[in-house]
Amino acid sequence: MDDVSPSPAVTHAEEALLGLLLPFWQLVIAAVVLVVVVLSIARLARRGRSRMSTALLVTATAIVGLALLGALLQS
């Protein structure tokens, strides 16, 4: 007799449920990130131009670093 693997129906059902929930959680995370970014920009704008320049340089460095890290780990 052949060994029969378990039915893949359970796996497909779990993936379908996760597929339905995933966009909702992405929207929640995106909304929270957007609120934090807007509040941070408002606070930096009140602190003055020199702080904004430093913050932009730090942010640009972080973006480039994360992009490089993502590219290296993707290979």
mmJSON file of the N, C-alpha and C atoms, coordinates in Angstrom:
{"data_MODEL":{"atom_site":{
"group_PDB":["ATOM","ATOM","ATOM","ATOM","ATOM","ATOM","ATOM","ATOM","ATOM","ATOM","ATOM","ATOM","ATOM","ATOM","ATOM","ATOM","ATOM","ATOM","ATOM","ATOM","ATOM","ATOM","ATOM","ATOM","ATOM","ATOM","ATOM","ATOM","ATOM","ATOM","ATOM","ATOM","ATOM","ATOM","ATOM","ATOM","ATOM","ATOM","ATOM","ATOM","ATOM","ATOM","ATOM","ATOM","ATOM","ATOM","ATOM","ATOM","ATOM","ATOM","ATOM","ATOM","ATOM","ATOM","ATOM","ATOM","ATOM","ATOM","ATOM","ATOM","ATOM","ATOM","ATOM","ATOM","ATOM","ATOM","ATOM","ATOM","ATOM","ATOM","ATOM","ATOM","ATOM","ATOM","ATOM","ATOM","ATOM","ATOM","ATOM","ATOM","ATOM","ATOM","ATOM","ATOM","ATOM","ATOM","ATOM","ATOM","ATOM","ATOM","ATOM","ATOM","ATOM","ATOM","ATOM","ATOM","ATOM","ATOM","ATOM","ATOM","ATOM","ATOM","ATOM","ATOM","ATOM","ATOM","ATOM","ATOM","ATOM","ATOM","ATOM","ATOM","ATOM","ATOM","ATOM","ATOM","ATOM","ATOM","ATOM","ATOM","ATOM","ATOM","ATOM","ATOM","ATOM","ATOM","ATOM","ATOM","ATOM","ATOM","ATOM","ATOM","ATOM","ATOM","ATOM","ATOM","ATOM","ATOM","ATOM","ATOM","ATOM","ATOM","ATOM","ATOM","ATOM","ATOM","ATOM","ATOM","ATOM","ATOM","ATOM","ATOM","ATOM","ATOM","ATOM","ATOM","ATOM","ATOM","ATOM","ATOM","ATOM","ATOM","ATOM","ATOM","ATOM","ATOM","ATOM","ATOM","ATOM","ATOM","ATOM","ATOM","ATOM","ATOM","ATOM","ATOM","ATOM","ATOM","ATOM","ATOM","ATOM","ATOM","ATOM","ATOM","ATOM","ATOM","ATOM","ATOM","ATOM","ATOM","ATOM","ATOM","ATOM","ATOM","ATOM","ATOM","ATOM","ATOM","ATOM","ATOM","ATOM","ATOM","ATOM","ATOM","ATOM","ATOM","ATOM","ATOM","ATOM","ATOM","ATOM","ATOM","ATOM","ATOM","ATOM","ATOM","ATOM","ATOM","ATOM","ATOM","ATOM","ATOM","ATOM","ATOM","ATOM"],
"id":[1,2,3,4,5,6,7,8,9,10,11,12,13,14,15,16,17,18,19,20,21,22,23,24,25,26,27,28,29,30,31,32,33,34,35,36,37,38,39,40,41,42,43,44,45,46,47,48,49,50,51,52,53,54,55,56,57,58,59,60,61,62,63,64,65,66,67,68,69,70,71,72,73,74,75,76,77,78,79,80,81,82,83,84,85,86,87,88,89,90,91,92,93,94,95,96,97,98,99,100,101,102,103,104,105,106,107,108,109,110,111,112,113,114,115,116,117,118,119,120,121,122,123,124,125,126,127,128,129,130,131,132,133,134,135,136,137,138,139,140,141,142,143,144,145,146,147,148,149,150,151,152,153,154,155,156,157,158,159,160,161,162,163,164,165,166,167,168,169,170,171,172,173,174,175,176,177,178,179,180,181,182,183,184,185,186,187,188,189,190,191,192,193,194,195,196,197,198,199,200,201,202,203,204,205,206,207,208,209,210,211,212,213,214,215,216,217,218,219,220,221,222,223,224,225],
"type_symbol":["N","C","C","N","C","C","N","C","C","N","C","C","N","C","C","N","C","C","N","C","C","N","C","C","N","C","C","N","C","C","N","C","C","N","C","C","N","C","C","N","C","C","N","C","C","N","C","C","N","C","C","N","C","C","N","C","C","N","C","C","N","C","C","N","C","C","N","C","C","N","C","C","N","C","C","N","C","C","N","C","C","N","C","C","N","C","C","N","C","C","N","C","C","N","C","C","N","C","C","N","C","C","N","C","C","N","C","C","N","C","C","N","C","C","N","C","C","N","C","C","N","C","C","N","C","C","N","C","C","N","C","C","N","C","C","N","C","C","N","C","C","N","C","C","N","C","C","N","C","C","N","C","C","N","C","C","N","C","C","N","C","C","N","C","C","N","C","C","N","C","C","N","C","C","N","C","C","N","C","C","N","C","C","N","C","C","N","C","C","N","C","C","N","C","C","N","C","C","N","C","C","N","C","C","N","C","C","N","C","C","N","C","C","N","C","C","N","C","C","N","C","C","N","C","C"],
"label_atom_id":["N","CA","C","N","CA","C","N","CA","C","N","CA","C","N","CA","C","N","CA","C","N","CA","C","N","CA","C","N","CA","C","N","CA","C","N","CA","C","N","CA","C","N","CA","C","N","CA","C","N","CA","C","N","CA","C","N","CA","C","N","CA","C","N","CA","C","N","CA","C","N","CA","C","N","CA","C","N","CA","C","N","CA","C","N","CA","C","N","CA","C","N","CA","C","N","CA","C","N","CA","C","N","CA","C","N","CA","C","N","CA","C","N","CA","C","N","CA","C","N","CA","C","N","CA","C","N","CA","C","N","CA","C","N","CA","C","N","CA","C","N","CA","C","N","CA","C","N","CA","C","N","CA","C","N","CA","C","N","CA","C","N","CA","C","N","CA","C","N","CA","C","N","CA","C","N","CA","C","N","CA","C","N","CA","C","N","CA","C","N","CA","C","N","CA","C","N","CA","C","N","CA","C","N","CA","C","N","CA","C","N","CA","C","N","CA","C","N","CA","C","N","CA","C","N","CA","C","N","CA","C","N","CA","C","N","CA","C","N","CA","C","N","CA","C","N","CA","C","N","CA","C","N","CA","C","N","CA","C","N","CA","C"],
"label_alt_id":[null,null,null,null,null,null,null,null,null,null,null,null,null,null,null,null,null,null,null,null,null,null,null,null,null,null,null,null,null,null,null,null,null,null,null,null,null,null,null,null,null,null,null,null,null,null,null,null,null,null,null,null,null,null,null,null,null,null,null,null,null,null,null,null,null,null,null,null,null,null,null,null,null,null,null,null,null,null,null,null,null,null,null,null,null,null,null,null,null,null,null,null,null,null,null,null,null,null,null,null,null,null,null,null,null,null,null,null,null,null,null,null,null,null,null,null,null,null,null,null,null,null,null,null,null,null,null,null,null,null,null,null,null,null,null,null,null,null,null,null,null,null,null,null,null,null,null,null,null,null,null,null,null,null,null,null,null,null,null,null,null,null,null,null,null,null,null,null,null,null,null,null,null,null,null,null,null,null,null,null,null,null,null,null,null,null,null,null,null,null,null,null,null,null,null,null,null,null,null,null,null,null,null,null,null,null,null,null,null,null,null,null,null,null,null,null,null,null,null,null,null,null,null,null,null],
"label_comp_id":["MET","MET","MET","ASP","ASP","ASP","ASP","ASP","ASP","VAL","VAL","VAL","SER","SER","SER","PRO","PRO","PRO","SER","SER","SER","PRO","PRO","PRO","ALA","ALA","ALA","VAL","VAL","VAL","THR","THR","THR","HIS","HIS","HIS","ALA","ALA","ALA","GLU","GLU","GLU","GLU","GLU","GLU","ALA","ALA","ALA","LEU","LEU","LEU","LEU","LEU","LEU","GLY","GLY","GLY","LEU","LEU","LEU","LEU","LEU","LEU","LEU","LEU","LEU","PRO","PRO","PRO","PHE","PHE","PHE","TRP","TRP","TRP","GLN","GLN","GLN","LEU","LEU","LEU","VAL","VAL","VAL","ILE","ILE","ILE","ALA","ALA","ALA","ALA","ALA","ALA","VAL","VAL","VAL","VAL","VAL","VAL","LEU","LEU","LEU","VAL","VAL","VAL","VAL","VAL","VAL","VAL","VAL","VAL","VAL","VAL","VAL","LEU","LEU","LEU","SER","SER","SER","ILE","ILE","ILE","ALA","ALA","ALA","ARG","ARG","ARG","LEU","LEU","LEU","ALA","ALA","ALA","ARG","ARG","ARG","ARG","ARG","ARG","GLY","GLY","GLY","ARG","ARG","ARG","SER","SER","SER","ARG","ARG","ARG","MET","MET","MET","SER","SER","SER","THR","THR","THR","ALA","ALA","ALA","LEU","LEU","LEU","LEU","LEU","LEU","VAL","VAL","VAL","THR","THR","THR","ALA","ALA","ALA","THR","THR","THR","ALA","ALA","ALA","ILE","ILE","ILE","VAL","VAL","VAL","GLY","GLY","GLY","LEU","LEU","LEU","ALA","ALA","ALA","LEU","LEU","LEU","LEU","LEU","LEU","GLY","GLY","GLY","ALA","ALA","ALA","LEU","LEU","LEU","LEU","LEU","LEU","GLN","GLN","GLN","SER","SER","SER"],
"label_asym_id":["A","A","A","A","A","A","A","A","A","A","A","A","A","A","A","A","A","A","A","A","A","A","A","A","A","A","A","A","A","A","A","A","A","A","A","A","A","A","A","A","A","A","A","A","A","A","A","A","A","A","A","A","A","A","A","A","A","A","A","A","A","A","A","A","A","A","A","A","A","A","A","A","A","A","A","A","A","A","A","A","A","A","A","A","A","A","A","A","A","A","A","A","A","A","A","A","A","A","A","A","A","A","A","A","A","A","A","A","A","A","A","A","A","A","A","A","A","A","A","A","A","A","A","A","A","A","A","A","A","A","A","A","A","A","A","A","A","A","A","A","A","A","A","A","A","A","A","A","A","A","A","A","A","A","A","A","A","A","A","A","A","A","A","A","A","A","A","A","A","A","A","A","A","A","A","A","A","A","A","A","A","A","A","A","A","A","A","A","A","A","A","A","A","A","A","A","A","A","A","A","A","A","A","A","A","A","A","A","A","A","A","A","A","A","A","A","A","A","A","A","A","A","A","A","A"],
"label_entity_id":["1","1","1","1","1","1","1","1","1","1","1","1","1","1","1","1","1","1","1","1","1","1","1","1","1","1","1","1","1","1","1","1","1","1","1","1","1","1","1","1","1","1","1","1","1","1","1","1","1","1","1","1","1","1","1","1","1","1","1","1","1","1","1","1","1","1","1","1","1","1","1","1","1","1","1","1","1","1","1","1","1","1","1","1","1","1","1","1","1","1","1","1","1","1","1","1","1","1","1","1","1","1","1","1","1","1","1","1","1","1","1","1","1","1","1","1","1","1","1","1","1","1","1","1","1","1","1","1","1","1","1","1","1","1","1","1","1","1","1","1","1","1","1","1","1","1","1","1","1","1","1","1","1","1","1","1","1","1","1","1","1","1","1","1","1","1","1","1","1","1","1","1","1","1","1","1","1","1","1","1","1","1","1","1","1","1","1","1","1","1","1","1","1","1","1","1","1","1","1","1","1","1","1","1","1","1","1","1","1","1","1","1","1","1","1","1","1","1","1","1","1","1","1","1","1"],
"label_seq_id":[1,1,1,2,2,2,3,3,3,4,4,4,5,5,5,6,6,6,7,7,7,8,8,8,9,9,9,10,10,10,11,11,11,12,12,12,13,13,13,14,14,14,15,15,15,16,16,16,17,17,17,18,18,18,19,19,19,20,20,20,21,21,21,22,22,22,23,23,23,24,24,24,25,25,25,26,26,26,27,27,27,28,28,28,29,29,29,30,30,30,31,31,31,32,32,32,33,33,33,34,34,34,35,35,35,36,36,36,37,37,37,38,38,38,39,39,39,40,40,40,41,41,41,42,42,42,43,43,43,44,44,44,45,45,45,46,46,46,47,47,47,48,48,48,49,49,49,50,50,50,51,51,51,52,52,52,53,53,53,54,54,54,55,55,55,56,56,56,57,57,57,58,58,58,59,59,59,60,60,60,61,61,61,62,62,62,63,63,63,64,64,64,65,65,65,66,66,66,67,67,67,68,68,68,69,69,69,70,70,70,71,71,71,72,72,72,73,73,73,74,74,74,75,75,75],
"pdbx_PDB_ins_code":[null,null,null,null,null,null,null,null,null,null,null,null,null,null,null,null,null,null,null,null,null,null,null,null,null,null,null,null,null,null,null,null,null,null,null,null,null,null,null,null,null,null,null,null,null,null,null,null,null,null,null,null,null,null,null,null,null,null,null,null,null,null,null,null,null,null,null,null,null,null,null,null,null,null,null,null,null,null,null,null,null,null,null,null,null,null,null,null,null,null,null,null,null,null,null,null,null,null,null,null,null,null,null,null,null,null,null,null,null,null,null,null,null,null,null,null,null,null,null,null,null,null,null,null,null,null,null,null,null,null,null,null,null,null,null,null,null,null,null,null,null,null,null,null,null,null,null,null,null,null,null,null,null,null,null,null,null,null,null,null,null,null,null,null,null,null,null,null,null,null,null,null,null,null,null,null,null,null,null,null,null,null,null,null,null,null,null,null,null,null,null,null,null,null,null,null,null,null,null,null,null,null,null,null,null,null,null,null,null,null,null,null,null,null,null,null,null,null,null,null,null,null,null,null,null],
"Cartn_x":[0.83,0.0,0.869,0.374,1.078,0.717,1.715,1.423,0.753,-0.407,-1.165,-0.934,-0.532,-0.311,-1.661,-1.677,-2.936,-3.492,-4.758,-5.435,-4.955,-4.664,-4.208,-5.342,-6.565,-7.705,-7.565,-7.038,-6.873,-5.875,-4.778,-3.76,-4.339,-5.11,-5.698,-6.68,-7.437,-8.396,-7.671,-6.581,-5.825,-5.217,-4.692,-4.104,-5.162,-6.364,-7.434,-7.849,-7.949,-8.327,-7.262,-6.009,-4.923,-4.913,-5.227,-5.284,-6.357,-7.458,-8.52,-8.142,-7.429,-7.074,-5.87,-4.964,-3.716,-3.903,-4.74,-4.895,-5.425,-6.304,-6.833,-5.707,-4.85,-3.76,-2.763,-2.552,-1.657,-2.222,-3.534,-4.163,-4.022,-4.2,-4.066,-2.637,-1.661,-0.261,0.074,-0.4,-0.137,-0.752,-1.953,-2.606,-1.82,-1.356,-0.576,0.736,1.406,2.665,2.432,1.36,1.053,0.81,0.067,-0.198,1.106,1.968,3.235,4.118,4.168,4.989,4.475,3.169,2.597,2.886,2.717,3.009,4.492,5.361,6.796,7.186,6.615,6.922,6.451,5.276,4.771,5.695,6.158,7.042,8.382,8.93,10.195,10.049,8.938,8.724,8.677,8.117,8.077,9.454,10.358,11.679,12.631,12.368,13.216,13.907,14.523,15.117,16.332,17.181,18.406,18.066,17.058,16.645,16.045,15.336,14.745,15.843,16.906,18.006,18.658,18.914,19.51,18.58,17.309,16.342,16.251,16.299,16.242,17.481,18.64,19.859,19.818,19.37,19.272,18.259,17.136,16.11,16.611,17.284,17.826,18.844,19.694,20.676,19.993,18.95,18.219,17.542,16.974,16.312,17.327,18.457,19.485,20.007,20.211,20.685,19.701,18.427,17.405,17.275,17.391,17.323,18.495,19.69,20.864,20.729,20.271,20.086,19.06,17.969,16.96,17.485,18.276,18.84,19.833,20.623,21.597,20.93,19.901,19.223,18.319,17.901,17.027,17.755,19.042,19.821,19.906],
"Cartn_y":[-1.195,0.0,1.251,2.234,3.516,4.323,5.051,5.983,7.208,7.52,8.655,9.837,10.955,12.157,12.754,13.527,14.15,15.062,15.242,16.054,17.507,18.106,19.503,20.501,20.021,20.931,21.791,21.211,21.971,23.096,22.804,23.825,24.955,24.608,25.639,26.51,25.909,26.679,27.657,27.204,28.093,29.249,28.949,30.0,30.995,30.495,31.385,32.336,31.806,32.649,33.713,33.286,34.252,35.28,34.841,35.759,36.817,36.452,37.43,38.419,37.949,38.812,39.69,39.234,39.948,41.384,41.658,43.057,43.964,43.435,44.244,44.658,43.71,44.043,44.979,44.829,45.758,47.177,47.303,48.626,49.22,48.405,48.893,49.365,48.557,48.932,50.201,50.29,51.475,52.729,52.604,53.758,54.226,53.297,53.66,54.328,53.763,54.355,55.757,55.938,57.247,58.286,57.919,58.835,59.219,58.246,58.525,59.43,59.18,60.008,61.45,61.626,62.979,63.716,63.029,63.669,64.016,63.14,63.408,64.593,64.657,65.785,67.099,67.088,68.311,68.751,67.777,68.121,68.656,68.022,68.5,69.888,70.16,71.467,72.568,72.259,73.26,73.513,72.519,72.668,73.51,73.655,74.538,73.836,74.675,74.21,73.306,73.592,72.796,71.369,71.228,69.879,69.11,69.812,69.155,68.621,69.381,68.93,67.673,67.67,66.505,65.306,65.525,64.432,63.859,64.713,64.23,63.417,63.84,63.079,61.715,61.687,60.418,59.498,60.049,59.251,58.711,59.539,59.092,57.975,58.104,57.061,55.764,55.867,54.673,53.991,54.772,54.2,53.485,54.103,53.477,52.211,52.267,51.085,49.938,50.24,49.189,48.615,49.451,48.971,48.047,48.431,47.572,46.251,46.326,45.109,44.187,44.755,43.959,43.325,44.064,43.531,42.41,42.565,41.531,40.265,40.413,39.261,38.548,39.234,38.638,37.627,37.799,36.908,35.505],
"Cartn_z":[0.0,0.0,0.0,-0.658,-0.705,0.53,1.022,2.116,1.522,2.012,1.499,2.424,1.847,2.658,3.053,4.135,4.56,3.468,3.504,2.498,2.562,1.417,1.424,1.627,1.791,1.948,3.194,4.275,5.514,5.295,4.62,4.353,3.505,2.494,1.638,2.408,3.312,4.098,5.021,5.621,6.503,5.711,4.531,3.702,3.233,2.944,2.498,3.617,4.837,5.978,6.221,6.186,6.375,5.251,4.031,2.894,3.051,3.706,3.951,5.044,6.06,7.187,6.909,6.065,5.833,5.354,4.36,3.935,5.048,5.908,7.013,7.943,8.327,9.242,8.59,7.293,6.608,6.638,6.502,6.582,7.978,9.004,10.385,10.635,10.229,10.426,9.644,8.409,7.592,8.205,8.76,9.389,10.613,11.427,12.621,12.209,11.215,10.749,10.2,9.442,8.883,9.983,11.017,12.128,12.825,13.074,13.755,12.9,11.594,10.708,10.676,10.584,10.55,11.853,12.971,14.264,14.393,13.913,13.978,13.109,11.914,11.024,11.639,12.241,12.878,14.013,14.796,15.92,15.412,14.386,13.827,13.224,12.566,11.952,13.008,14.162,15.239,15.831,15.747,16.366,15.521,14.258,13.454,12.313,11.475,10.23,10.442,11.409,11.588,12.032,12.855,13.274,12.104,11.233,10.069,9.149,8.956,8.087,8.648,9.941,10.582,10.492,10.727,10.668,9.251,8.241,6.864,6.505,6.98,6.718,7.401,8.63,9.36,8.685,8.275,7.609,6.277,5.505,4.22,4.419,5.424,5.724,6.122,6.926,7.34,6.149,5.246,4.064,3.181,2.933,2.103,2.775,4.076,4.808,4.758,4.953,4.893,3.488,2.48,1.095,0.791,1.226,1.027,1.772,3.0,3.794,3.145,2.67,1.988,0.716,-0.041,-1.275,-0.98,0.07,0.411,0.937,1.723,2.294,1.3,0.252,-0.733,-1.611,-1.786,-2.671,-2.139],
"occupancy":[1.0,1.0,1.0,1.0,1.0,1.0,1.0,1.0,1.0,1.0,1.0,1.0,1.0,1.0,1.0,1.0,1.0,1.0,1.0,1.0,1.0,1.0,1.0,1.0,1.0,1.0,1.0,1.0,1.0,1.0,1.0,1.0,1.0,1.0,1.0,1.0,1.0,1.0,1.0,1.0,1.0,1.0,1.0,1.0,1.0,1.0,1.0,1.0,1.0,1.0,1.0,1.0,1.0,1.0,1.0,1.0,1.0,1.0,1.0,1.0,1.0,1.0,1.0,1.0,1.0,1.0,1.0,1.0,1.0,1.0,1.0,1.0,1.0,1.0,1.0,1.0,1.0,1.0,1.0,1.0,1.0,1.0,1.0,1.0,1.0,1.0,1.0,1.0,1.0,1.0,1.0,1.0,1.0,1.0,1.0,1.0,1.0,1.0,1.0,1.0,1.0,1.0,1.0,1.0,1.0,1.0,1.0,1.0,1.0,1.0,1.0,1.0,1.0,1.0,1.0,1.0,1.0,1.0,1.0,1.0,1.0,1.0,1.0,1.0,1.0,1.0,1.0,1.0,1.0,1.0,1.0,1.0,1.0,1.0,1.0,1.0,1.0,1.0,1.0,1.0,1.0,1.0,1.0,1.0,1.0,1.0,1.0,1.0,1.0,1.0,1.0,1.0,1.0,1.0,1.0,1.0,1.0,1.0,1.0,1.0,1.0,1.0,1.0,1.0,1.0,1.0,1.0,1.0,1.0,1.0,1.0,1.0,1.0,1.0,1.0,1.0,1.0,1.0,1.0,1.0,1.0,1.0,1.0,1.0,1.0,1.0,1.0,1.0,1.0,1.0,1.0,1.0,1.0,1.0,1.0,1.0,1.0,1.0,1.0,1.0,1.0,1.0,1.0,1.0,1.0,1.0,1.0,1.0,1.0,1.0,1.0,1.0,1.0,1.0,1.0,1.0,1.0,1.0,1.0,1.0,1.0,1.0,1.0,1.0,1.0],
"B_iso_or_equiv":[0.0,0.0,0.0,0.0,0.0,0.0,0.0,0.0,0.0,0.0,0.0,0.0,0.0,0.0,0.0,0.0,0.0,0.0,0.0,0.0,0.0,0.0,0.0,0.0,0.0,0.0,0.0,0.0,0.0,0.0,0.0,0.0,0.0,0.0,0.0,0.0,0.0,0.0,0.0,0.0,0.0,0.0,0.0,0.0,0.0,0.0,0.0,0.0,0.0,0.0,0.0,0.0,0.0,0.0,0.0,0.0,0.0,0.0,0.0,0.0,0.0,0.0,0.0,0.0,0.0,0.0,0.0,0.0,0.0,0.0,0.0,0.0,0.0,0.0,0.0,0.0,0.0,0.0,0.0,0.0,0.0,0.0,0.0,0.0,0.0,0.0,0.0,0.0,0.0,0.0,0.0,0.0,0.0,0.0,0.0,0.0,0.0,0.0,0.0,0.0,0.0,0.0,0.0,0.0,0.0,0.0,0.0,0.0,0.0,0.0,0.0,0.0,0.0,0.0,0.0,0.0,0.0,0.0,0.0,0.0,0.0,0.0,0.0,0.0,0.0,0.0,0.0,0.0,0.0,0.0,0.0,0.0,0.0,0.0,0.0,0.0,0.0,0.0,0.0,0.0,0.0,0.0,0.0,0.0,0.0,0.0,0.0,0.0,0.0,0.0,0.0,0.0,0.0,0.0,0.0,0.0,0.0,0.0,0.0,0.0,0.0,0.0,0.0,0.0,0.0,0.0,0.0,0.0,0.0,0.0,0.0,0.0,0.0,0.0,0.0,0.0,0.0,0.0,0.0,0.0,0.0,0.0,0.0,0.0,0.0,0.0,0.0,0.0,0.0,0.0,0.0,0.0,0.0,0.0,0.0,0.0,0.0,0.0,0.0,0.0,0.0,0.0,0.0,0.0,0.0,0.0,0.0,0.0,0.0,0.0,0.0,0.0,0.0,0.0,0.0,0.0,0.0,0.0,0.0,0.0,0.0,0.0,0.0,0.0,0.0],
"pdbx_formal_charge":[null,null,null,null,null,null,null,null,null,null,null,null,null,null,null,null,null,null,null,null,null,null,null,null,null,null,null,null,null,null,null,null,null,null,null,null,null,null,null,null,null,null,null,null,null,null,null,null,null,null,null,null,null,null,null,null,null,null,null,null,null,null,null,null,null,null,null,null,null,null,null,null,null,null,null,null,null,null,null,null,null,null,null,null,null,null,null,null,null,null,null,null,null,null,null,null,null,null,null,null,null,null,null,null,null,null,null,null,null,null,null,null,null,null,null,null,null,null,null,null,null,null,null,null,null,null,null,null,null,null,null,null,null,null,null,null,null,null,null,null,null,null,null,null,null,null,null,null,null,null,null,null,null,null,null,null,null,null,null,null,null,null,null,null,null,null,null,null,null,null,null,null,null,null,null,null,null,null,null,null,null,null,null,null,null,null,null,null,null,null,null,null,null,null,null,null,null,null,null,null,null,null,null,null,null,null,null,null,null,null,null,null,null,null,null,null,null,null,null,null,null,null,null,null,null],
"auth_seq_id":[1,1,1,2,2,2,3,3,3,4,4,4,5,5,5,6,6,6,7,7,7,8,8,8,9,9,9,10,10,10,11,11,11,12,12,12,13,13,13,14,14,14,15,15,15,16,16,16,17,17,17,18,18,18,19,19,19,20,20,20,21,21,21,22,22,22,23,23,23,24,24,24,25,25,25,26,26,26,27,27,27,28,28,28,29,29,29,30,30,30,31,31,31,32,32,32,33,33,33,34,34,34,35,35,35,36,36,36,37,37,37,38,38,38,39,39,39,40,40,40,41,41,41,42,42,42,43,43,43,44,44,44,45,45,45,46,46,46,47,47,47,48,48,48,49,49,49,50,50,50,51,51,51,52,52,52,53,53,53,54,54,54,55,55,55,56,56,56,57,57,57,58,58,58,59,59,59,60,60,60,61,61,61,62,62,62,63,63,63,64,64,64,65,65,65,66,66,66,67,67,67,68,68,68,69,69,69,70,70,70,71,71,71,72,72,72,73,73,73,74,74,74,75,75,75],
"auth_comp_id":["MET","MET","MET","ASP","ASP","ASP","ASP","ASP","ASP","VAL","VAL","VAL","SER","SER","SER","PRO","PRO","PRO","SER","SER","SER","PRO","PRO","PRO","ALA","ALA","ALA","VAL","VAL","VAL","THR","THR","THR","HIS","HIS","HIS","ALA","ALA","ALA","GLU","GLU","GLU","GLU","GLU","GLU","ALA","ALA","ALA","LEU","LEU","LEU","LEU","LEU","LEU","GLY","GLY","GLY","LEU","LEU","LEU","LEU","LEU","LEU","LEU","LEU","LEU","PRO","PRO","PRO","PHE","PHE","PHE","TRP","TRP","TRP","GLN","GLN","GLN","LEU","LEU","LEU","VAL","VAL","VAL","ILE","ILE","ILE","ALA","ALA","ALA","ALA","ALA","ALA","VAL","VAL","VAL","VAL","VAL","VAL","LEU","LEU","LEU","VAL","VAL","VAL","VAL","VAL","VAL","VAL","VAL","VAL","VAL","VAL","VAL","LEU","LEU","LEU","SER","SER","SER","ILE","ILE","ILE","ALA","ALA","ALA","ARG","ARG","ARG","LEU","LEU","LEU","ALA","ALA","ALA","ARG","ARG","ARG","ARG","ARG","ARG","GLY","GLY","GLY","ARG","ARG","ARG","SER","SER","SER","ARG","ARG","ARG","MET","MET","MET","SER","SER","SER","THR","THR","THR","ALA","ALA","ALA","LEU","LEU","LEU","LEU","LEU","LEU","VAL","VAL","VAL","THR","THR","THR","ALA","ALA","ALA","THR","THR","THR","ALA","ALA","ALA","ILE","ILE","ILE","VAL","VAL","VAL","GLY","GLY","GLY","LEU","LEU","LEU","ALA","ALA","ALA","LEU","LEU","LEU","LEU","LEU","LEU","GLY","GLY","GLY","ALA","ALA","ALA","LEU","LEU","LEU","LEU","LEU","LEU","GLN","GLN","GLN","SER","SER","SER"],
"auth_asym_id":["A","A","A","A","A","A","A","A","A","A","A","A","A","A","A","A","A","A","A","A","A","A","A","A","A","A","A","A","A","A","A","A","A","A","A","A","A","A","A","A","A","A","A","A","A","A","A","A","A","A","A","A","A","A","A","A","A","A","A","A","A","A","A","A","A","A","A","A","A","A","A","A","A","A","A","A","A","A","A","A","A","A","A","A","A","A","A","A","A","A","A","A","A","A","A","A","A","A","A","A","A","A","A","A","A","A","A","A","A","A","A","A","A","A","A","A","A","A","A","A","A","A","A","A","A","A","A","A","A","A","A","A","A","A","A","A","A","A","A","A","A","A","A","A","A","A","A","A","A","A","A","A","A","A","A","A","A","A","A","A","A","A","A","A","A","A","A","A","A","A","A","A","A","A","A","A","A","A","A","A","A","A","A","A","A","A","A","A","A","A","A","A","A","A","A","A","A","A","A","A","A","A","A","A","A","A","A","A","A","A","A","A","A","A","A","A","A","A","A","A","A","A","A","A","A"],
"auth_atom_id":["N","CA","C","N","CA","C","N","CA","C","N","CA","C","N","CA","C","N","CA","C","N","CA","C","N","CA","C","N","CA","C","N","CA","C","N","CA","C","N","CA","C","N","CA","C","N","CA","C","N","CA","C","N","CA","C","N","CA","C","N","CA","C","N","CA","C","N","CA","C","N","CA","C","N","CA","C","N","CA","C","N","CA","C","N","CA","C","N","CA","C","N","CA","C","N","CA","C","N","CA","C","N","CA","C","N","CA","C","N","CA","C","N","CA","C","N","CA","C","N","CA","C","N","CA","C","N","CA","C","N","CA","C","N","CA","C","N","CA","C","N","CA","C","N","CA","C","N","CA","C","N","CA","C","N","CA","C","N","CA","C","N","CA","C","N","CA","C","N","CA","C","N","CA","C","N","CA","C","N","CA","C","N","CA","C","N","CA","C","N","CA","C","N","CA","C","N","CA","C","N","CA","C","N","CA","C","N","CA","C","N","CA","C","N","CA","C","N","CA","C","N","CA","C","N","CA","C","N","CA","C","N","CA","C","N","CA","C","N","CA","C","N","CA","C","N","CA","C","N","CA","C","N","CA","C","N","CA","C","N","CA","C"],
"pdbx_PDB_model_num":[1,1,1,1,1,1,1,1,1,1,1,1,1,1,1,1,1,1,1,1,1,1,1,1,1,1,1,1,1,1,1,1,1,1,1,1,1,1,1,1,1,1,1,1,1,1,1,1,1,1,1,1,1,1,1,1,1,1,1,1,1,1,1,1,1,1,1,1,1,1,1,1,1,1,1,1,1,1,1,1,1,1,1,1,1,1,1,1,1,1,1,1,1,1,1,1,1,1,1,1,1,1,1,1,1,1,1,1,1,1,1,1,1,1,1,1,1,1,1,1,1,1,1,1,1,1,1,1,1,1,1,1,1,1,1,1,1,1,1,1,1,1,1,1,1,1,1,1,1,1,1,1,1,1,1,1,1,1,1,1,1,1,1,1,1,1,1,1,1,1,1,1,1,1,1,1,1,1,1,1,1,1,1,1,1,1,1,1,1,1,1,1,1,1,1,1,1,1,1,1,1,1,1,1,1,1,1,1,1,1,1,1,1,1,1,1,1,1,1,1,1,1,1,1,1]
}}}
